Amino acid sequence: MRHGTPGGPRETVWWSGGLDECRPRPLVLVVGGAFVRREEYLPLFARLVRRGHAVVAAVPADPAGYVARSAGLVSRLVDAYVRTAATARTQVIGLDLGGRLALGAAATDTRIAAVHLVGAPVARLFAEADRPFALPPATTGRLARSVGADRRARLPALLGGLELRPEELYDVRARVRVGYTVDDPLTPPQDLALLRLTLKDAEFRAFRSRGGATPAGRPVHRWLASGTRAGR
């Protein structure tokens, strides 16, 4: 297991190590967001490796570029491991803001066979200019730092227009699993309803409330591990 990838993209922060182009393992790409602590997910990464996956975890190299490069970030990461992992049926785990990147990539990249979302915003956060300021102050602050906003007032300008439209979601052919809590402000009922109406192959899992926070902990890890195994 490795922290940082020699010769890999700057976004890569963790990889399974020992990747062998003569015996490529199926790729699981984990795209982090604003509220994820890498240490919390290390046991999940190790479990996926033991089950035979090549695992790559990534966050944007520069926060401001998170928004500017959102459309191609995930596909570019898959490209980087095409020689050392089996990428034809890549699975992507998208954590909070990383889920928006993962689902957007699945609309155009046919190599993505499954997307697993955890507390991912899809539309409302990006479509309503005042939405970031209706969130708890701590959440707004973390969002601002994650996308490189030097002032909270810049959030609407950086996030605006990133919502996934119905016609984009209709194009998603991948299997999509959606993990959420009912009181997580990043995944409002409107977003969940949009996904239910547009995705062709989707399942939804509600996790126990965490006081308005994104799902986390062992139940989420078990759910992710079981889903990646089923998708192989």
Phi and psi in degrees as a GROMACS rama.xvg file:
@    title "Ramachandran Plot"
@    xaxis  label "Phi"
@    yaxis  label "Psi"
@TYPE xy
-134.981  148.983  ARG-2
-107.266  119.75  HIS-3
82.8484  148.554  GLY-4
-123.044  114.711  THR-5
-58.0359  122.735  PRO-6
78.8655  -2.97008  GLY-7
-89.4385  178.161  GLY-8
-62.3086  151.439  PRO-9
-62.171  -24.8916  ARG-10
-68.7386  -24.3921  GLU-11
-68.4052  127.427  THR-12
-116.796  -13.7136  VAL-13
-157.371  138.616  TRP-14
-147.003  161.83  TRP-15
-75.7892  -18.493  SER-16
73.3762  162.792  GLY-17
65.7406  22.3743  GLY-18
-69.4929  133.897  LEU-19
-128.736  117.255  ASP-20
-66.9123  -15.8406  GLU-21
-79.6611  -22.4589  CYS-22
-136.464  68.2059  ARG-23
-67.9472  137.149  PRO-24
-96.502  152.534  ARG-25
-63.3876  136.504  PRO-26
-85.2263  130.966  LEU-27
-115.947  117.372  VAL-28
-104.791  125.262  LEU-29
-107.795  120.053  VAL-30
-109.562  113.275  VAL-31
-79.943  166.827  GLY-32
-130.148  -141.861  GLY-33
-88.0456  -21.7392  ALA-34
-120.129  18.9941  PHE-35
-103.827  130.299  VAL-36
-98.3556  120.435  ARG-37
-54.7054  -39.996  ARG-38
-59.8674  -31.5517  GLU-39
-63.9333  -29.6663  GLU-40
-98.8253  -1.15328  TYR-41
-58.8814  -40.9916  LEU-42
-60.6006  -36.3479  PRO-43
-65.206  -44.9626  LEU-44
-57.2526  -45.6752  PHE-45
-62.5004  -39.064  ALA-46
-64.111  -41.8884  ARG-47
-65.3876  -37.5752  LEU-48
-63.9207  -44.2145  VAL-49
-60.8219  -28.1261  ARG-50
-86.7382  5.44558  ARG-51
99.4873  12.21  GLY-52
-91.8832  152.106  HIS-53
-89.3847  124.567  ALA-54
-117.045  128.285  VAL-55
-127.561  126.207  VAL-56
-111.389  139.009  ALA-57
-143.355  149.277  ALA-58
-135.625  159.988  VAL-59
-58.9371  141.534  PRO-60
-68.9723  -37.1709  ALA-61
-131.438  126.534  ASP-62
-55.2906  -39.6009  PRO-63
-63.4637  -31.0655  ALA-64
-73.2749  -12.5652  GLY-65
-56.0388  -44.6425  TYR-66
-79.0981  -45.5841  VAL-67
-62.2921  -33.9435  ALA-68
-106.581  17.2258  ARG-69
-58.5097  -36.2621  SER-70
-65.8451  -34.252  ALA-71
-111.409  -1.31492  GLY-72
-61.0041  -48.6198  LEU-73
-66.0886  -45.4347  VAL-74
-63.8409  -35.6678  SER-75
-65.6706  -36.2578  ARG-76
-66.5429  -40.8154  LEU-77
-61.471  -43.4036  VAL-78
-54.9302  -37.7973  ASP-79
-66.2039  -20.4158  ALA-80
-115.639  16.6172  TYR-81
-65.1412  -25.6504  VAL-82
-87.7353  -19.7561  ARG-83
-117.227  -2.67077  THR-84
-142.717  159.636  ALA-85
-83.6759  106.675  ALA-86
-103.774  -2.41597  THR-87
-64.5758  -25.8799  ALA-88
-131.739  60.135  ARG-89
-67.5405  142.282  THR-90
-111.492  137.912  GLN-91
-121.344  127.275  VAL-92
-100.819  118.817  ILE-93
-112.092  117.767  GLY-94
-101.856  123.69  LEU-95
39.6592  -115.096  ASP-96
-58.6696  -29.9783  LEU-97
-61.8802  -24.8381  GLY-98
-67.498  -35.4393  GLY-99
-63.8268  -39.6438  ARG-100
-65.5119  -43.4197  LEU-101
-63.1636  -46.3985  ALA-102
-69.5751  -37.8163  LEU-103
-62.4908  -40.4429  GLY-104
-65.632  -36.5862  ALA-105
-65.2772  -21.4506  ALA-106
-69.8938  -21.2318  ALA-107
-125.286  -19.4894  THR-108
-103.909  106.611  ASP-109
-73.9673  -7.59182  THR-110
-72.9812  -19.3002  ARG-111
-83.2153  108.416  ILE-112
-90.472  -25.1045  ALA-113
-150.821  144.169  ALA-114
-126.981  130.879  VAL-115
-117.436  113.086  HIS-116
-102.829  136.78  LEU-117
-127.167  108.321  VAL-118
59.5764  41.0463  GLY-119
-93.7308  126.809  ALA-120
-75.156  144.64  PRO-121
-122.127  -42.2592  VAL-122
-137.902  -56.8662  ALA-123
-60.8049  -40.8974  ARG-124
-58.826  -33.5461  LEU-125
-93.4203  -20.7997  PHE-126
-93.8795  -23.4873  ALA-127
-109.628  116.133  GLU-128
-59.4671  -31.543  ALA-129
-91.6992  -3.58761  ASP-130
-61.2912  -44.1346  ARG-131
-58.1117  -29.3065  PRO-132
-87.4377  -6.08756  PHE-133
-88.7935  -6.07478  ALA-134
-81.583  162.949  LEU-135
-55.4806  142.988  PRO-136
-53.3369  -38.9538  PRO-137
-64.9048  -37.715  ALA-138
-66.3385  -43.9197  THR-139
-60.321  -41.3367  THR-140
-63.4454  -42.2631  GLY-141
-65.6477  -39.3849  ARG-142
-60.3491  -44.9188  LEU-143
-60.1436  -44.8574  ALA-144
-66.42  -36.0922  ARG-145
-69.8136  -27.6716  SER-146
-106.54  10.835  VAL-147
78.5377  24.8068  GLY-148
-82.4925  116.669  ALA-149
-72.3238  -20.3496  ASP-150
-135.549  142.949  ARG-151
-58.956  -29.8891  ARG-152
-62.7686  -18.9685  ALA-153
-83.6014  -9.14495  ARG-154
-54.6416  -49.4513  LEU-155
-57.9237  -36.8389  PRO-156
-67.8089  -36.1062  ALA-157
-78.9044  -34.0538  LEU-158
-92.4294  -21.0313  LEU-159
-60.0396  137.351  GLY-160
85.0538  1.3378  GLY-161
-90.2792  0.403445  LEU-162
-62.8857  143.95  GLU-163
-84.0075  122.654  LEU-164
-85.2668  157.566  ARG-165
-53.7429  -40.7146  PRO-166
-65.2558  -28.5767  GLU-167
-73.1398  -42.662  GLU-168
-67.1513  -32.6037  LEU-169
-59.3351  -28.4713  TYR-170
-81.8715  -5.42557  ASP-171
-75.6802  116.773  VAL-172
-97.9366  -13.6364  ARG-173
-69.2597  155.019  ALA-174
-70.6783  133.364  ARG-175
-123.365  128.385  VAL-176
-115.102  130.311  ARG-177
-118.534  113.358  VAL-178
-103.852  132.944  GLY-179
-154.407  165.062  TYR-180
-115.436  149.549  THR-181
-68.5733  -19.8582  VAL-182
-113.701  16.5591  ASP-183
-76.6976  117.566  ASP-184
-66.8208  -16.6111  PRO-185
-76.5727  -21.578  LEU-186
-123.007  73.9044  THR-187
-69.858  163.85  PRO-188
-55.1851  -33.3794  PRO-189
-62.0183  -39.095  GLN-190
-66.7267  -43.7215  ASP-191
-64.0289  -39.5783  LEU-192
-64.2416  -40.8173  ALA-193
-60.5711  -43.6419  LEU-194
-65.1794  -41.2887  LEU-195
-62.9379  -33.6862  ARG-196
-81.4909  -23.5688  LEU-197
-112.163  -31.6906  THR-198
-76.8634  139.243  LEU-199
-80.3385  -33.0653  LYS-200
-137.414  94.8623  ASP-201
-140.945  147.501  ALA-202
-132.667  151.328  GLU-203
-126.186  139.15  PHE-204
-132.619  117.271  ARG-205
-90.2862  128.856  ALA-206
-103.926  162.065  PHE-207
-59.4338  142.005  ARG-208
-57.1992  142.294  SER-209
-120.585  34.6078  ARG-210
68.7563  39.8133  GLY-211
84.3634  23.6745  GLY-212
-116.647  164.443  ALA-213
-66.2485  144.451  THR-214
-55.5503  143.992  PRO-215
-161.108  169.928  ALA-216
99.1813  -176.537  GLY-217
-59.3652  -40.9009  ARG-218
-58.6767  -37.9382  PRO-219
-66.3219  -43.0022  VAL-220
-62.3328  -42.6212  HIS-221
-62.4335  -41.5965  ARG-222
-63.4241  -43.5095  TRP-223
-65.7083  -43.9289  LEU-224
-64.2312  -41.0743  ALA-225
-68.1554  -34.9359  SER-226
-72.8432  -37.039  GLY-227
-69.4782  -34.1648  THR-228
-64.5289  -42.5351  ARG-229
-67.5966  -25.816  ALA-230
-86.6473  -3.82533  GLY-231
